[in-house]
Amino acid sequence: MSFANRVQHLAPEGAYHMLARAQALEAEGRSIIHLEIGQPDAPTFEHVAQAGMRAIEEGFTRYTPPAGIPALRVAIAEDAGRRRDIRITPAQVVVGPGAKPALFFPTLALIHPGDEVIYPDPGFPTYAAMIGVAGGIPVPVPLLEAQGFSFDLDVFDQVVSQRTRLIILNSPGNPTGGVIPRPDLEHIAAAAQRYDTWVLSDEIYLRLAFDGLDVPSIAALPGMQERTVICDGFSKTYAMTGWRLGFGIMPESLAERVGLLLTHSIGCTATFTQYAGVEALTGPQEQVEAVVAEYQRRRDVLVAGLNDLPGVRCHPPQGAFYAFPNISAYGRSSDELADYLLDEAGVAVLPGTAFGAGGEGYLRLCFATSMENIHIALERLSAALTRL
């Protein structure tokens, strides 16, 4: 069967492929520790879940405005603006079923065929996918381990040009857990203004930052809010991955176009999930703080354990819930080593190349799992790697 060029390049996300392999081994009776899927291990916060169930009971199960219910757009504008120290109006907010529409639809609205789009490598696989669907030319920029997995600014300066239409950032980042420091953001912002380029800032992990770090947003820099799209959502912070609730923040004129894309694609986001989102933002936040503290505790144990393994070097992630150890000393590809660890150790991890060619020599381990699983995984990894 012949398919349109816009979908020829699409491929499954590596996480789902590894999950399927791991589940097949479990079906055979194997014990598998899952460190491959990036989602919180805790249930949705009780008060948030109750708000969603109340909304269903009260009949909030009908169509809503495509860009979101007014109460949620107001809550997002207030909360997101306060956390980033910028002024956001509800008209700049577009709600979607998950955060991916806030990545995909602004890209479709901004990119002409042949436009160049800079994005991080390694990075979230949807970046390259959506650039291709929009007809853009993907321009990967490496992330440097020595710089905390921030952009290689020398390469960035070589590739950014008048042909660049969009720069994609992700901080804290998936898969590395890296945070782009303010001086690097200022460097990128200066280039965006010099070449009149848009920035798409994926900030889905903004609140999952460690060691008291305040993660800066490029939208807060002078002259940047009017050319920046912020992508964020509820999945990671509030353990709401299956609720499918996210949002984008962008200039009003772009928000109108993105709202039309929503109208003609998904129609609207489920009403009751939006009421749960209102409760998440306006209700108590102590549980978020407790979860972040627990993630940091798990991070410290996992990173210390990884650095004790022969041939492994792991930079402590500053945010998100991923460790990205360097395993290049083994002289095997990331794919080979990930397969070996699943088959021989019963530990499911992702090869760094699931996130682009720049991930070669690395593995991604998700520490949004129990401390018991982390200890078991480290024991199994130690035994398997020692055999190599």
C-alpha positions as CSV (number, residue, x, y, z in Angstrom):
1,M,0.0,0.0,0.0
2,S,1.2,3.5,-0.9
3,F,1.2,6.2,1.9
4,A,1.7,9.9,1.8
5,N,5.3,11.2,2.2
6,R,4.3,13.0,5.4
7,V,3.9,9.7,7.2
8,Q,6.6,7.6,5.6
9,H,9.2,8.6,8.3
10,L,7.0,7.8,11.3
11,A,8.2,5.0,13.6
12,P,7.0,3.6,17.0
13,E,8.4,5.1,20.2
14,G,11.1,2.9,21.5
15,A,9.6,2.8,25.0
16,Y,6.5,0.9,23.7
17,H,8.7,-1.6,21.8
18,M,10.8,-2.4,24.9
19,L,7.7,-2.6,27.0
20,A,6.2,-5.2,24.6
21,R,9.4,-7.3,24.8
22,A,9.5,-7.1,28.6
23,Q,5.8,-8.0,28.9
24,A,6.4,-11.0,26.6
25,L,9.1,-12.2,28.9
26,E,6.8,-11.7,31.9
27,A,4.2,-13.8,30.2
28,E,6.8,-16.6,30.1
29,G,7.2,-16.3,33.9
30,R,10.3,-14.1,34.0
31,S,10.6,-11.4,36.7
32,I,11.2,-8.0,35.0
33,I,12.0,-4.7,36.7
34,H,10.4,-2.0,34.5
35,L,12.6,1.1,34.2
36,E,11.6,1.8,30.5
37,I,8.3,3.6,30.7
38,G,8.3,7.3,31.8
39,Q,5.3,7.8,34.0
40,P,4.7,8.3,37.7
41,D,4.2,5.1,39.7
42,A,1.8,6.7,42.1
43,P,-1.9,7.0,41.4
44,T,-3.6,10.3,40.5
45,F,-3.9,12.4,43.6
46,E,-7.1,11.6,45.5
47,H,-8.6,15.1,45.5
48,V,-7.9,15.5,41.8
49,A,-9.5,12.1,40.9
50,Q,-12.5,12.9,43.1
51,A,-13.0,16.2,41.2
52,G,-13.1,14.3,37.9
53,M,-15.5,11.8,39.2
54,R,-17.8,14.5,40.6
55,A,-17.8,16.2,37.2
56,I,-19.0,13.0,35.6
57,E,-21.7,12.6,38.3
58,E,-22.8,16.2,37.8
59,G,-23.2,15.6,34.0
60,F,-20.1,17.4,32.7
61,T,-19.7,14.9,29.9
62,R,-20.7,16.9,26.9
63,Y,-18.9,19.0,24.3
64,T,-16.9,22.0,25.4
65,P,-15.2,24.9,23.5
66,P,-12.3,23.4,21.5
67,A,-9.6,25.5,23.3
68,G,-10.9,24.4,26.8
69,I,-13.4,25.4,29.4
70,P,-13.0,29.0,30.7
71,A,-12.3,27.9,34.3
72,L,-9.3,25.8,33.3
73,R,-7.9,28.4,30.9
74,V,-8.1,31.0,33.7
75,A,-6.5,28.6,36.2
76,I,-3.7,27.7,33.8
77,A,-3.0,31.4,32.9
78,E,-2.7,32.3,36.6
79,D,-0.6,29.3,37.7
80,A,1.7,29.1,34.7
81,G,2.3,32.9,34.7
82,R,3.1,33.0,38.4
83,R,5.5,30.1,38.2
84,R,7.4,31.7,35.2
85,D,7.0,35.3,36.4
86,I,5.2,36.4,33.2
87,R,1.8,37.7,32.5
88,I,-0.5,35.2,30.6
89,T,-4.1,35.8,29.6
90,P,-6.6,33.0,29.2
91,A,-6.9,33.8,25.5
92,Q,-3.3,32.6,25.2
93,V,-4.1,29.2,26.6
94,V,-5.1,26.2,24.4
95,V,-6.1,23.0,26.2
96,G,-5.7,19.6,24.5
97,P,-5.9,15.9,25.2
98,G,-2.4,15.5,26.6
99,A,0.6,17.8,25.9
100,K,1.4,16.4,22.5
101,P,-1.2,18.6,20.7
102,A,0.6,21.6,22.2
103,L,3.8,20.3,20.4
104,F,2.3,19.1,17.2
105,F,-0.3,21.7,16.3
106,P,1.8,24.8,16.8
107,T,4.4,23.1,14.6
108,L,1.8,22.5,11.9
109,A,0.7,26.1,12.2
110,L,4.1,27.6,11.9
111,I,6.2,25.4,9.6
112,H,6.2,25.8,5.8
113,P,7.6,23.0,3.7
114,G,11.4,23.3,3.6
115,D,11.7,25.4,6.8
116,E,14.5,24.3,9.2
117,V,13.7,23.3,12.7
118,I,16.4,22.9,15.4
119,Y,15.7,20.3,18.1
120,P,17.7,18.5,20.8
121,D,19.4,15.2,20.1
122,P,18.9,13.0,22.1
123,G,15.3,14.2,22.5
124,F,11.7,13.2,22.7
125,P,10.9,11.2,19.5
126,T,7.8,13.3,18.7
127,Y,10.0,16.3,17.9
128,A,11.5,14.7,14.8
129,A,8.1,13.1,13.9
130,M,6.2,16.3,13.9
131,I,8.8,18.2,12.0
132,G,8.6,15.7,9.2
133,V,4.8,15.7,9.2
134,A,4.8,19.5,8.9
135,G,7.2,19.3,5.9
136,G,10.1,20.9,7.8
137,I,13.8,20.0,7.7
138,P,15.0,18.5,11.0
139,V,18.2,20.0,12.3
140,P,19.4,18.1,15.4
141,V,21.8,19.8,17.9
142,P,23.7,17.6,20.3
143,L,23.3,17.8,24.1
144,L,26.6,17.8,26.0
145,E,27.0,15.6,29.0
146,A,29.8,17.8,30.3
147,Q,27.4,20.7,30.2
148,G,24.7,19.0,32.1
149,F,23.1,17.9,28.8
150,S,22.4,21.5,27.7
151,F,22.8,22.4,24.0
152,D,26.1,22.3,22.3
153,L,26.1,26.0,21.6
154,D,29.0,25.8,19.1
155,V,27.0,23.5,16.9
156,F,23.9,25.6,17.5
157,D,25.7,28.7,16.3
158,Q,26.8,26.8,13.2
159,V,23.3,25.6,12.2
160,V,21.0,28.5,13.2
161,S,20.3,30.8,10.3
162,Q,17.7,32.7,8.3
163,R,16.3,29.3,7.2
164,T,15.5,28.5,10.9
165,R,11.8,28.8,11.5
166,L,11.6,27.1,14.9
167,I,13.9,26.1,17.8
168,I,12.6,23.3,20.1
169,L,13.8,23.2,23.7
170,N,13.1,20.7,26.5
171,S,14.1,21.7,30.0
172,P,14.1,19.6,32.3
173,G,14.7,17.2,29.5
174,N,13.7,13.8,28.4
175,P,15.7,11.5,28.3
176,T,18.6,13.2,30.0
177,G,17.1,15.0,33.0
178,G,19.2,18.0,32.0
179,V,18.2,21.6,32.7
180,I,19.2,24.4,30.3
181,P,20.9,27.1,32.4
182,R,19.8,30.8,32.1
183,P,23.1,31.9,30.2
184,D,22.5,29.2,27.6
185,L,18.8,30.3,27.3
186,E,20.0,33.9,26.8
187,H,22.3,32.8,24.1
188,I,19.5,30.9,22.3
189,A,17.1,33.8,22.8
190,A,19.5,36.2,21.2
191,A,19.8,34.0,18.1
192,A,16.0,33.6,18.0
193,Q,15.5,37.4,18.0
194,R,18.4,37.9,15.5
195,Y,16.9,35.5,13.0
196,D,13.2,36.2,13.8
197,T,12.7,32.6,14.8
198,W,10.0,31.0,17.0
199,V,10.8,28.9,20.0
200,L,8.8,25.9,21.2
201,S,9.7,25.2,24.9
202,D,8.6,21.8,26.2
203,E,8.2,22.4,29.9
204,I,6.2,19.3,30.9
205,Y,8.7,18.5,33.7
206,L,9.1,22.1,34.9
207,R,8.0,21.3,38.5
208,L,10.0,18.1,38.7
209,A,13.3,19.8,39.6
210,F,15.8,18.7,42.3
211,D,18.1,20.3,44.9
212,G,15.9,23.4,45.1
213,L,16.6,24.3,41.5
214,D,14.4,27.0,40.0
215,V,14.1,26.0,36.3
216,P,14.1,29.1,34.1
217,S,11.7,29.5,31.1
218,I,13.0,31.2,27.9
219,A,9.6,32.8,27.7
220,A,10.5,35.0,30.7
221,L,13.5,36.5,29.0
222,P,13.1,40.0,27.5
223,G,11.5,40.0,24.1
224,M,10.8,36.2,24.1
225,Q,7.2,35.7,25.2
226,E,5.8,37.0,21.9
227,R,7.8,34.4,19.9
228,T,7.6,31.4,22.4
229,V,5.1,28.5,22.6
230,I,5.1,26.8,26.0
231,C,4.0,23.2,26.2
232,D,3.0,21.8,29.5
233,G,0.5,19.4,31.1
234,F,-0.8,17.5,34.0
235,S,0.6,14.0,33.3
236,K,3.9,14.1,35.1
237,T,3.3,16.6,37.9
238,Y,-0.1,15.2,39.0
239,A,0.2,11.5,37.9
240,M,-2.5,12.0,35.3
241,T,-1.0,10.3,32.3
242,G,-4.2,8.4,31.4
243,W,-6.4,11.4,31.9
244,R,-4.9,13.0,28.7
245,L,-4.8,16.7,29.7
246,G,-2.2,19.2,28.5
247,F,-2.0,22.7,27.3
248,G,-0.1,25.2,25.2
249,I,0.6,28.9,25.9
250,M,1.3,31.1,23.0
251,P,0.5,34.5,21.4
252,E,-3.2,35.0,20.9
253,S,-3.1,35.0,17.1
254,L,-1.3,31.7,17.1
255,A,-3.7,30.3,19.8
256,E,-6.6,31.1,17.4
257,R,-5.0,29.0,14.6
258,V,-4.1,26.2,17.0
259,G,-7.7,26.3,18.3
260,L,-8.9,25.8,14.8
261,L,-6.7,22.8,14.3
262,L,-8.1,21.3,17.5
263,T,-11.6,22.1,16.2
264,H,-11.1,20.1,13.0
265,S,-9.1,17.2,14.5
266,I,-10.1,16.2,18.1
267,G,-13.1,18.6,18.5
268,C,-12.5,19.1,22.2
269,T,-10.9,17.7,25.3
270,A,-13.0,15.5,27.7
271,T,-14.9,17.9,30.0
272,F,-14.5,16.0,33.2
273,T,-10.8,15.7,32.9
274,Q,-10.7,19.5,32.6
275,Y,-12.5,19.9,35.9
276,A,-10.0,17.6,37.4
277,G,-7.3,19.9,36.0
278,V,-8.9,22.9,37.7
279,E,-8.7,21.1,41.0
280,A,-5.1,20.1,40.4
281,L,-4.0,23.7,39.9
282,T,-6.2,25.4,42.5
283,G,-6.2,22.7,45.2
284,P,-3.4,21.8,47.7
285,Q,0.1,21.4,46.3
286,E,1.8,19.6,49.2
287,Q,1.5,16.3,47.5
288,V,3.5,17.6,44.5
289,E,6.3,18.7,46.8
290,A,6.3,15.4,48.5
291,V,6.5,13.5,45.2
292,V,9.4,15.6,44.0
293,A,11.2,15.0,47.3
294,E,10.7,11.2,46.9
295,Y,11.9,11.3,43.3
296,Q,15.0,13.1,44.5
297,R,15.6,10.4,47.1
298,R,15.3,7.7,44.4
299,R,17.5,9.6,42.0
300,D,20.3,9.8,44.6
301,V,20.2,6.1,45.3
302,L,20.0,5.1,41.6
303,V,22.8,7.5,40.4
304,A,25.1,6.5,43.2
305,G,24.5,2.8,42.4
306,L,25.0,3.3,38.7
307,N,28.3,5.2,39.3
308,D,29.5,2.2,41.4
309,L,29.0,-0.1,38.4
310,P,32.2,-0.9,36.4
311,G,32.3,1.1,33.1
312,V,29.3,3.3,33.9
313,R,29.3,7.0,34.4
314,C,26.1,8.8,35.3
315,H,25.6,12.6,35.6
316,P,23.0,13.4,38.3
317,P,19.8,14.6,36.5
318,Q,18.6,18.0,37.6
319,G,15.0,17.3,36.8
320,A,12.4,14.9,35.3
321,F,12.6,11.3,36.6
322,Y,15.3,9.8,34.3
323,A,18.9,8.8,34.7
324,F,21.0,8.8,31.5
325,P,24.1,6.8,32.2
326,N,27.1,6.8,29.8
327,I,27.9,3.1,29.0
328,S,30.2,3.7,26.1
329,A,33.1,2.0,27.9
330,Y,31.5,-1.4,27.1
331,G,32.1,-1.0,23.4
332,R,28.6,-2.2,22.5
333,S,25.8,-0.2,21.0
334,S,23.1,1.1,23.2
335,D,20.6,-1.2,21.6
336,E,22.8,-4.3,22.1
337,L,23.3,-3.4,25.8
338,A,19.6,-2.7,26.5
339,D,18.7,-6.0,24.9
340,Y,21.3,-7.8,26.9
341,L,20.2,-6.3,30.2
342,L,16.6,-7.2,29.5
343,D,17.4,-10.8,28.5
344,E,20.2,-11.5,31.1
345,A,19.3,-9.3,34.0
346,G,15.5,-8.9,33.7
347,V,15.8,-5.1,33.8
348,A,14.0,-3.2,31.1
349,V,15.8,0.0,30.1
350,L,15.8,2.1,26.9
351,P,18.7,2.5,24.6
352,G,19.7,6.2,24.2
353,T,19.3,5.8,20.5
354,A,15.5,5.5,21.1
355,F,15.8,9.3,21.4
356,G,18.0,10.0,18.4
357,A,21.5,9.2,17.1
358,G,22.9,11.5,19.8
359,G,21.9,9.0,22.4
360,E,24.4,6.4,21.3
361,G,26.5,5.3,24.2
362,Y,23.8,5.9,26.8
363,L,20.8,4.2,28.4
364,R,17.7,5.8,29.9
365,L,16.4,4.5,33.2
366,C,13.2,5.8,34.7
367,F,13.3,6.1,38.5
368,A,9.6,6.8,38.9
369,T,9.4,3.3,40.6
370,S,9.7,2.0,44.1
371,M,12.9,2.1,46.0
372,E,12.7,-1.7,46.3
373,N,12.7,-2.0,42.5
374,I,15.7,0.4,42.2
375,H,17.7,-1.8,44.6
376,I,16.8,-5.0,42.8
377,A,17.6,-3.4,39.5
378,L,21.0,-2.3,40.7
379,E,21.9,-5.7,42.0
380,R,20.8,-7.4,38.7
381,L,22.7,-4.8,36.6
382,S,25.8,-5.3,38.6
383,A,25.8,-9.0,38.1
384,A,25.0,-8.8,34.4
385,L,27.6,-6.1,33.7
386,T,30.2,-7.9,35.7
387,R,29.8,-10.9,33.3
388,L,30.7,-8.6,30.4
